[in-house]
Amino acid sequence: MNPGQEALLSAAQRKLAPANLPAKIKAAALERLADWLTIDKFAGLSDPWDYAPLLRWMVETGDADLLADSFYQTIPFGTGGRRGPVGIGPNRINPYTVASSVQGHVQYLRERYPGEGQLRVVVACDVRAFHDLRGTYPRDVPNPVLGMSSRDFAHIATDVYTDAGVEVWALPDSSGEYVSTPELSFLIRRLEAHGGINVSASHNHPDDNGSKFYNAEGGQEIPPDDEALACIVEEIREVRAPSNDRETAGRVREIPGSERQAYIDMNVALGSGKRPSGAKVVFTGLHGTGIHTAGRCLEGMGFRENRDLFYVKPQCEFRSDFRNVTFRSPNPEVPEALQMGIDLAGQERADLVLATDPDADRLGGASRDGTKYAFLSGNEIASILTRFRLDALEASGRLPARPLAIKTVVTTDLIRRLVESRGGVVIGDLLVGFKYIAAVLGSLERTGRYKEVRASIDDFVVAAEESHGFMLTPTLRDKDAAGAAVALADLACDLGQRGETVHDYLIDTYKRYGYHANTVRSTVMQGAAGAANIREVQRLLRSDPPTRVAGRRVERVNDYWDEGLHGPFLSETDRSSRNLISFRFEGGINATIRPSGTEPKNKVYLELGADPLGPDTSDGEFREHRAAVDREVKAFSNRFLSWMLELIDVSVPDYAFEISDLVPLHHKVDFCSRFLPEFERRATALAAGSGSPSGLAEWVEQRLAPYGPDARMLVRRAFDAYLSERSGPQTAGILESAFYGAAGERPLAR
């Protein structure tokens, strides 16, 4: 280490010393920073000196938590790869962490296929590029990762593969198109490749990116194989410079258009084959790849643009910043992300809205409900698809004698009621991640059984996970928005001919099989301190599990780390995936808590299944019943979250839980403890004649900007709840007028 490097490391040590972080995190950050300084992490990828100014800024000027979080660990493998913020340091996505992952993947493939002549992989990418919308880095300091796109990272991956002698199937840049995640799974199997990679961060924030690795079955590795891959990747310390000679260039082959069409044909075949009639469909790709997957499938079914198929044009452009999506969150789990589609559906009197995330493996939607549109959650779509598949297969005489459905443990148990009512079986205790569903199918294909369940691959009907992931055919081995879109559009047409909608079908399902209230609550905790808090919550729940929460007695605890119940750990990745604890509370509420494998958050899944009321129940009676169940679950979820946060010494008022779960916890605390008191003081002064509306508007916008895009929308429900607690209508009126009128924009929907 030269004197300049030593000085920078000493400065980093001084910066981290007073930081409120665990000593282990500080030590690990300094150790990896020293490694980063002394080993050229970017050999052959970019000039390492390009990164020196930004690294110097991080040490000398930047936030201590950013420095620690960027270096305290090597960004871990989550559900099949690495995903996280783009930036510098081993805990960020950058040329080094992508290239080292690929280099490790090459070594893994060689060990898995010893003596294999020519290794082959498929390389895909989505539309992302790093714009630093979070404002993490200064604009006046050179930043080599600014503007780096998924395609750039895919080029790096291709260079590493081909330089190592691996043949790559990919699309040329000139095509202007992208390969979606489900397409990648399909193509690996069709092209008989040994694996593949998609450079994507799925539905994450625009500043994130990542790499998802696939095996020869078209799925992602599960424990202990994923541990073997992770261990190999962890041992990579330097990235060899690609030679980029003529021989390596000759190892890149273009994905044939016929194979891409075969993927479309496979999904279109999931429909009835009848010409669409009776329904109009609105589709949005949320700026991602779905326009060329789900969109083409809808057209392949016979839907025609501007007749019965309407595209949300601004959101069907490939845009890496997701500019036209509310909150810039291209996630079909977020109702607001579908608002432009719902607006267009209202204009065209459409029956169904469909939306895909950027890599087109997740599907969201909304259905016409009278004169308005009802958002469909992932659990609701899973239930609709399950019943419809059973109905359609039975009507055509193709329903297996013992139909099989597969789901994760946190996905609605209404699926079980639906399948068992047809004499079927559900494998429903799987850990979170579609790779576990793919592994079940692989086991059935090879052995005809999975644990105690004996079944054929031909018995398969549907697979689902609550986060809007669905699969209707075992021909590929990952969730696929296109196949689910075909089925929902087919159902909408069938119902439309009878004057009904998909929403009507869902309500009828609830009446017949029982309403299930499912909700997912996320608490984003960023940085090294946030990661420590996420771990601490799990540790405390495990070491001292509650006996009562919010007045409800705990009837059962199911800890997936309990080796007596769930068997010995297969690997450290197995241990990480099994970091999940479920509680059964009196009254029938189930709560499951786990850290997310792809984002800095913990997630709480709640479910309460009610008894069936019967198909003849009036709509009014059902609405009252549903509202009562929903109120019960929401009240409990708020109390559960409040109790959970107290474990890490965080206390917030009830209205804080009305803030969007997209907002990180430290901003929620800030909103309640600092923003609102200062806002009330300024608004009251304005009402008394001191200050100006424009001045207050500017302050509100600047103050809330760090919370995320469309910040006032993120906090509006909390603000309304806060107003309801204020004494006197005059005070509430002053505050409401100041908050909603401050920015001079259109009034927010109330």
ZAMARGU-4260 file (C-alpha; in steps of 0.2 Angstrom, whole numbers, plus 5000, padded with zeros to 4 digits):
<rodrens>
0) 5000/5000/5000 | 5007/5017/4995 | 5007/5032/5006 | 4992/5040/4998 | 4982/5024/5000
5) 4988/5023/5018 | 4982/5040/5021 | 4965/5037/5014 | 4963/5021/5024 | 4968/5031/5040
10) 4955/5045/5036 | 4942/5031/5034 | 4946/5024/5051 | 4944/5041/5058 | 4927/5044/5050
15) 4920/5027/5055 | 4927/5028/5073 | 4913/5039/5081 | 4899/5031/5070 | 4885/5023/5079
20) 4888/5006/5071 | 4893/4989/5077 | 4912/4987/5079 | 4911/4971/5068 | 4904/4981/5054
25) 4917/4995/5055 | 4931/4983/5056 | 4924/4973/5041 | 4922/4989/5031 | 4940/4995/5034
30) 4947/4977/5029 | 4938/4977/5013 | 4942/4995/5009 | 4960/4991/5011 | 4958/4976/4999
35) 4949/4988/4987 | 4963/5000/4988 | 4977/4988/4985 | 4970/4976/4972 | 4964/4983/4955
40) 4946/4978/4955 | 4943/4985/4938 | 4957/4977/4928 | 4952/4977/4909 | 4935/4984/4914
45) 4939/5002/4917 | 4953/5013/4922 | 4954/5011/4941 | 4960/5029/4943 | 4943/5034/4937
50) 4936/5029/4954 | 4948/5038/4965 | 4939/5055/4966 | 4923/5047/4971 | 4931/5036/4984
55) 4941/5051/4991 | 4924/5060/4992 | 4916/5045/5001 | 4930/5045/5014 | 4933/5064/5016
60) 4916/5071/5014 | 4903/5058/5012 | 4892/5050/5026 | 4900/5037/5037 | 4885/5025/5035
65) 4887/5026/5016 | 4905/5022/5018 | 4902/5007/5030 | 4888/5000/5020 | 4898/5001/5003
70) 4912/4991/5010 | 4907/4980/5026 | 4902/4965/5015 | 4903/4958/4998 | 4886/4960/4991
75) 4878/4943/4995 | 4868/4931/4984 | 4850/4933/4987 | 4837/4923/4977 | 4849/4916/4964
80) 4861/4931/4962 | 4867/4948/4967 | 4855/4963/4968 | 4857/4980/4975 | 4861/4999/4972
85) 4874/5003/4959 | 4889/5011/4966 | 4907/5008/4971 | 4913/4996/4984 | 4910/4977/4986
90) 4893/4979/4993 | 4887/4988/4977 | 4883/4983/4959 | 4897/4989/4948 | 4909/4981/4934
95) 4919/4972/4947 | 4904/4964/4957 | 4896/4959/4940 | 4912/4952/4932 | 4917/4943/4947
100) 4900/4935/4949 | 4901/4929/4931 | 4919/4923/4933 | 4913/4913/4948 | 4899/4906/4937
105) 4911/4900/4924 | 4921/4890/4937 | 4905/4883/4944 | 4899/4877/4928 | 4916/4869/4924
110) 4915/4860/4941 | 4897/4855/4938 | 4900/4848/4920 | 4918/4841/4921 | 4924/4835/4904
115) 4910/4844/4894 | 4916/4850/4878 | 4908/4866/4875 | 4899/4876/4889 | 4884/4887/4883
120) 4875/4901/4892 | 4861/4913/4887 | 4864/4931/4892 | 4849/4943/4894 | 4847/4960/4901
125) 4833/4973/4905 | 4831/4992/4902 | 4840/4999/4917 | 4853/5012/4918 | 4860/5021/4934
130) 4855/5039/4935 | 4858/5041/4954 | 4840/5047/4957 | 4842/5045/4976 | 4856/5058/4975
135) 4869/5046/4984 | 4884/5054/4975 | 4889/5072/4972 | 4886/5078/4954 | 4902/5088/4953
140) 4913/5073/4956 | 4917/5061/4942 | 4907/5045/4943 | 4911/5031/4931 | 4896/5021/4935
145) 4884/5035/4931 | 4874/5030/4916 | 4880/5012/4916 | 4866/5001/4909 | 4860/4983/4911
150) 4866/4981/4893 | 4883/4988/4898 | 4884/4975/4912 | 4878/4961/4900 | 4893/4966/4888
155) 4905/4964/4903 | 4897/4947/4907 | 4898/4941/4888 | 4916/4946/4888 | 4920/4936/4903
160) 4911/4921/4897 | 4918/4921/4880 | 4936/4924/4886 | 4934/4909/4897 | 4929/4899/4881
165) 4910/4898/4885 | 4898/4900/4870 | 4885/4914/4873 | 4868/4916/4865 | 4862/4934/4866
170) 4852/4947/4856 | 4862/4960/4846 | 4861/4978/4852 | 4855/4982/4835 | 4839/4973/4838
175) 4833/4986/4851 | 4825/4972/4861 | 4828/4963/4877 | 4826/4946/4884 | 4814/4944/4898
180) 4817/4933/4913 | 4804/4920/4909 | 4810/4920/4891 | 4828/4917/4897 | 4822/4902/4907
185) 4813/4895/4891 | 4828/4898/4880 | 4840/4889/4891 | 4830/4874/4890 | 4826/4876/4871
190) 4844/4879/4867 | 4851/4866/4878 | 4862/4878/4887 | 4871/4875/4903 | 4865/4890/4912
195) 4861/4909/4909 | 4861/4926/4917 | 4849/4941/4917 | 4856/4958/4921 | 4841/4965/4930
200) 4835/4971/4947 | 4817/4966/4943 | 4805/4979/4951 | 4818/4987/4962 | 4821/5006/4963
205) 4829/5013/4947 | 4846/5015/4955 | 4847/4996/4958 | 4854/4983/4947 | 4859/4965/4948
210) 4863/4948/4940 | 4852/4933/4941 | 4860/4916/4937 | 4851/4901/4930 | 4855/4882/4929
215) 4852/4870/4914 | 4834/4867/4920 | 4830/4885/4917 | 4828/4888/4936 | 4839/4896/4949
220) 4850/4885/4961 | 4843/4880/4978 | 4853/4875/4993 | 4866/4868/4994 | 4871/4871/4976
225) 4868/4889/4977 | 4880/4889/4992 | 4893/4881/4980 | 4891/4895/4968 | 4892/4908/4981
230) 4907/4901/4989 | 4916/4901/4972 | 4911/4919/4968 | 4917/4924/4986 | 4934/4918/4982
235) 4936/4928/4966 | 4948/4943/4971 | 4953/4949/4954 | 4944/4950/4937 | 4955/4945/4922
240) 4955/4957/4908 | 4945/4950/4893 | 4956/4948/4878 | 4942/4953/4866 | 4951/4944/4851
245) 4943/4937/4836 | 4941/4920/4843 | 4931/4926/4858 | 4920/4936/4847 | 4916/4921/4837
250) 4909/4913/4853 | 4894/4925/4853 | 4878/4918/4844 | 4862/4927/4840 | 4846/4920/4848
255) 4836/4914/4833 | 4819/4924/4831 | 4811/4907/4829 | 4815/4902/4847 | 4808/4918/4853
260) 4792/4915/4843 | 4791/4898/4851 | 4790/4906/4868 | 4776/4917/4862 | 4767/4902/4854
265) 4769/4892/4870 | 4760/4905/4880 | 4747/4908/4868 | 4743/4890/4868 | 4738/4892/4886
270) 4722/4901/4881 | 4706/4894/4874 | 4711/4897/4856 | 4694/4906/4853 | 4694/4923/4845
275) 4694/4936/4859 | 4677/4944/4861 | 4667/4952/4876 | 4681/4961/4884 | 4693/4975/4881
280) 4711/4975/4889 | 4723/4988/4893 | 4741/4984/4894 | 4757/4993/4901 | 4775/4986/4902
285) 4779/5000/4915 | 4794/5004/4904 | 4801/4987/4904 | 4802/4971/4893 | 4784/4965/4894
290) 4778/4974/4878 | 4788/4961/4869 | 4781/4946/4879 | 4764/4948/4887 | 4760/4962/4873
295) 4764/4950/4859 | 4755/4936/4867 | 4739/4946/4868 | 4741/4950/4850 | 4744/4932/4846
300) 4727/4928/4855 | 4719/4939/4842 | 4717/4955/4852 | 4719/4970/4841 | 4727/4987/4846
305) 4714/5001/4848 | 4700/4989/4845 | 4700/4978/4861 | 4718/4980/4866 | 4725/4997/4872
310) 4743/5001/4876 | 4748/5014/4889 | 4760/5021/4876 | 4770/5032/4888 | 4774/5017/4899
315) 4777/5005/4884 | 4793/5015/4880 | 4809/5007/4886 | 4815/5020/4899 | 4828/5016/4912
320) 4822/5030/4924 | 4804/5024/4924 | 4799/5042/4923 | 4781/5039/4919 | 4777/5027/4934
325) 4771/5034/4950 | 4785/5034/4963 | 4796/5028/4949 | 4792/5011/4956 | 4789/4999/4941
330) 4781/4986/4953 | 4764/4978/4949 | 4762/4976/4968 | 4761/4994/4970 | 4743/5000/4966
335) 4748/5018/4961 | 4760/5010/4948 | 4744/5005/4938 | 4736/5022/4939 | 4739/5027/4921
340) 4733/5011/4915 | 4717/5013/4925 | 4714/5030/4918 | 4716/5024/4901 | 4704/5009/4905
345) 4691/5022/4911 | 4692/5032/4895 | 4690/5016/4884 | 4678/5007/4895 | 4690/4992/4896
350) 4687/4977/4907 | 4704/4973/4913 | 4721/4981/4916 | 4737/4971/4915 | 4754/4977/4920
355) 4771/4969/4920 | 4787/4973/4929 | 4804/4978/4920 | 4809/4960/4917 | 4792/4954/4914
360) 4791/4940/4926 | 4778/4948/4937 | 4760/4952/4933 | 4748/4965/4941 | 4731/4970/4936
365) 4715/4979/4940 | 4697/4974/4935 | 4682/4984/4931 | 4670/4985/4946 | 4655/4994/4940
370) 4660/5012/4936 | 4677/5010/4945 | 4692/4998/4945 | 4698/4987/4958 | 4716/4983/4960
375) 4720/4965/4961 | 4734/4959/4973 | 4746/4945/4970 | 4736/4933/4981 | 4720/4938/4972
380) 4727/4935/4955 | 4734/4918/4961 | 4717/4913/4968 | 4708/4919/4951 | 4721/4909/4941
385) 4719/4894/4951 | 4700/4893/4950 | 4700/4897/4932 | 4713/4884/4927 | 4703/4871/4936
390) 4687/4877/4928 | 4694/4877/4911 | 4704/4861/4912 | 4688/4852/4919 | 4677/4860/4905
395) 4689/4853/4891 | 4690/4836/4899 | 4709/4839/4903 | 4709/4841/4922 | 4721/4828/4930
400) 4713/4815/4942 | 4723/4823/4956 | 4728/4841/4950 | 4743/4849/4958 | 4746/4867/4963
405) 4763/4873/4971 | 4765/4889/4981 | 4776/4897/4994 | 4772/4897/5013 | 4767/4915/5013
410) 4755/4914/4998 | 4736/4913/5001 | 4729/4897/5008 | 4714/4900/4997 | 4723/4890/4984
415) 4723/4875/4995 | 4704/4876/4997 | 4701/4878/4979 | 4713/4863/4973 | 4707/4852/4987
420) 4689/4855/4982 | 4693/4846/4966 | 4702/4832/4974 | 4719/4839/4971 | 4735/4842/4981
425) 4745/4857/4986 | 4763/4858/4989 | 4762/4874/5000 | 4776/4874/5013 | 4790/4881/5001
430) 4802/4894/5006 | 4800/4911/4998 | 4807/4912/4980 | 4801/4904/4964 | 4817/4894/4963
435) 4810/4882/4976 | 4794/4880/4965 | 4806/4876/4950 | 4815/4863/4961 | 4799/4854/4965
440) 4795/4852/4946 | 4812/4846/4943 | 4810/4833/4957 | 4793/4827/4950 | 4801/4826/4932
445) 4816/4816/4938 | 4808/4805/4952 | 4789/4806/4951 | 4789/4813/4969 | 4792/4827/4980
450) 4794/4823/4999 | 4778/4813/5003 | 4769/4819/4987 | 4769/4807/4972 | 4764/4816/4956
455) 4768/4817/4938 | 4773/4833/4929 | 4757/4831/4919 | 4747/4834/4935 | 4753/4852/4937
460) 4740/4865/4935 | 4747/4881/4943 | 4761/4889/4954 | 4760/4905/4963 | 4769/4917/4975
465) 4760/4931/4983 | 4772/4944/4975 | 4763/4943/4959 | 4773/4928/4952 | 4763/4915/4942
470) 4767/4900/4931 | 4755/4889/4921 | 4766/4877/4912 | 4782/4867/4917 | 4789/4871/4900
475) 4799/4884/4908 | 4805/4885/4926 | 4802/4903/4932 | 4787/4914/4935 | 4780/4921/4919
480) 4769/4937/4917 | 4765/4932/4899 | 4756/4915/4902 | 4746/4923/4917 | 4741/4938/4906
485) 4734/4926/4892 | 4724/4916/4905 | 4717/4932/4913 | 4713/4940/4896 | 4704/4923/4891
490) 4694/4923/4907 | 4689/4942/4905 | 4682/4937/4888 | 4673/4922/4894 | 4665/4933/4908
495) 4662/4948/4897 | 4651/4938/4886 | 4640/4935/4901 | 4640/4953/4907 | 4652/4949/4921
500) 4670/4954/4925 | 4686/4947/4933 | 4681/4956/4949 | 4664/4948/4949 | 4673/4931/4947
505) 4684/4935/4962 | 4670/4940/4973 | 4660/4924/4968 | 4676/4914/4973 | 4676/4922/4990
510) 4658/4918/4993 | 4660/4900/4988 | 4677/4896/4996 | 4679/4909/5010 | 4686/4926/5010
515) 4705/4927/5014 | 4712/4944/5020 | 4730/4944/5015 | 4742/4959/5017 | 4761/4961/5016
520) 4769/4975/5026 | 4787/4980/5023 | 4799/4990/5033 | 4813/4997/5023 | 4829/4999/5034
525) 4844/5005/5024 | 4862/5005/5026 | 4873/4995/5038 | 4863/5001/5053 | 4847/4996/5045
530) 4854/4978/5040 | 4859/4976/5058 | 4842/4981/5064 | 4834/4968/5052 | 4845/4955/5059
535) 4841/4960/5077 | 4822/4959/5075 | 4824/4941/5069 | 4836/4937/5083 | 4825/4944/5097
540) 4809/4935/5089 | 4819/4919/5090 | 4828/4920/5107 | 4812/4927/5116 | 4797/4923/5105
545) 4781/4933/5111 | 4767/4924/5120 | 4754/4938/5116 | 4754/4953/5104 | 4740/4966/5103
550) 4730/4957/5115 | 4730/4940/5105 | 4738/4925/5112 | 4751/4916/5102 | 4745/4898/5099
555) 4759/4891/5088 | 4777/4897/5083 | 4785/4889/5068 | 4803/4894/5066 | 4811/4887/5050
560) 4828/4888/5059 | 4821/4874/5070 | 4831/4859/5064 | 4820/4847/5073 | 4805/4853/5063
565) 4813/4857/5046 | 4829/4846/5046 | 4847/4851/5047 | 4854/4866/5037 | 4860/4861/5020
570) 4871/4876/5018 | 4873/4894/5024 | 4862/4899/5010 | 4849/4887/5016 | 4851/4895/5033
575) 4848/4912/5025 | 4833/4906/5016 | 4825/4898/5031 | 4827/4914/5041 | 4808/4915/5043
580) 4797/4914/5058 | 4778/4911/5058 | 4766/4914/5072 | 4748/4908/5074 | 4737/4920/5084
585) 4721/4916/5092 | 4707/4921/5081 | 4715/4913/5066 | 4727/4926/5061 | 4744/4920/5054
590) 4759/4932/5054 | 4776/4927/5045 | 4791/4938/5046 | 4807/4937/5036 | 4821/4948/5029
595) 4819/4951/5011 | 4832/4942/5000 | 4833/4956/4987 | 4830/4973/4996 | 4835/4981/5013
600) 4818/4977/5022 | 4810/4965/5033 | 4793/4959/5027 | 4778/4953/5037 | 4764/4943/5029
605) 4747/4942/5037 | 4733/4931/5033 | 4715/4928/5040 | 4704/4915/5031 | 4685/4916/5035
610) 4672/4903/5032 | 4662/4903/5016 | 4646/4912/5016 | 4639/4904/5000 | 4636/4909/4982
615) 4619/4916/4986 | 4625/4929/4998 | 4620/4946/4993 | 4634/4958/4988 | 4630/4970/5002
620) 4631/4957/5015 | 4648/4951/5008 | 4655/4969/5007 | 4651/4971/5026 | 4658/4954/5030
625) 4674/4958/5020 | 4676/4975/5027 | 4675/4968/5045 | 4689/4955/5041 | 4700/4968/5033
630) 4698/4980/5048 | 4703/4966/5060 | 4718/4962/5050 | 4724/4980/5047 | 4722/4985/5065
635) 4732/4969/5070 | 4745/4973/5057 | 4748/4990/5064 | 4749/4984/5082 | 4761/4970/5076
640) 4773/4982/5067 | 4773/4994/5082 | 4777/4980/5094 | 4791/4974/5081 | 4799/4991/5080
645) 4799/4993/5099 | 4811/4978/5099 | 4824/4989/5091 | 4819/5004/5101 | 4809/5013/5088
650) 4793/5021/5093 | 4781/5030/5081 | 4763/5035/5082 | 4749/5025/5074 | 4747/5036/5059
655) 4765/5032/5054 | 4759/5015/5048 | 4749/5024/5035 | 4765/5030/5026 | 4769/5020/5011
660) 4780/5005/5014 | 4791/5012/5000 | 4797/5025/5012 | 4812/5020/5023 | 4810/5019/5042
665) 4821/5033/5046 | 4811/5044/5035 | 4795/5039/5043 | 4802/5043/5060 | 4808/5060/5053
670) 4790/5063/5046 | 4782/5061/5063 | 4795/5068/5075 | 4802/5083/5064 | 4793/5087/5048
675) 4775/5088/5055 | 4779/5099/5070 | 4789/5111/5059 | 4776/5111/5046 | 4762/5114/5058
680) 4772/5129/5065 | 4775/5136/5047 | 4757/5133/5042 | 4750/5142/5057 | 4761/5156/5054
685) 4756/5158/5036 | 4738/5158/5042 | 4742/5172/5053 | 4749/5182/5039 | 4768/5178/5041
690) 4777/5170/5026 | 4771/5166/5009 | 4762/5151/5001 | 4776/5149/4988 | 4789/5149/5002
695) 4780/5135/5011 | 4778/5126/4995 | 4796/5126/4992 | 4800/5121/5010 | 4788/5106/5009
700) 4795/5100/4992 | 4813/5101/4998 | 4809/5093/5015 | 4800/5078/5008 | 4811/5075/4993
705) 4823/5063/5001 | 4808/5051/5005 | 4806/5047/4986 | 4798/5053/4970 | 4780/5059/4972
710) 4784/5061/4991 | 4768/5070/4996 | 4758/5055/4989 | 4769/5043/4999 | 4764/5051/5015
715) 4746/5058/5011 | 4737/5044/5020 | 4747/5047/5036 | 4745/5066/5034 | 4726/5063/5033
720) 4726/5052/5049 | 4737/5065/5058 | 4724/5078/5054 | 4710/5067/5061 | 4719/5068/5078
725) 4721/5087/5078 | 4709/5097/5090 | 4697/5108/5081 | 4691/5109/5063 | 4699/5126/5060
730) 4717/5119/5064 | 4714/5104/5053 | 4708/5115/5039 | 4723/5126/5040 | 4735/5112/5039
735) 4726/5103/5026 | 4725/5118/5015 | 4743/5122/5017 | 4749/5104/5014 | 4738/5100/4999
740) 4739/5117/4991 | 4757/5121/4995 | 4765/5114/4979 | 4753/5122/4968 | 4750/5106/4959
745) 4734/5096/4956 | 4725/5091/4972 | 4729/5074/4977 | 4716/5061/4977 | 4708/5059/4994
</rodrens>
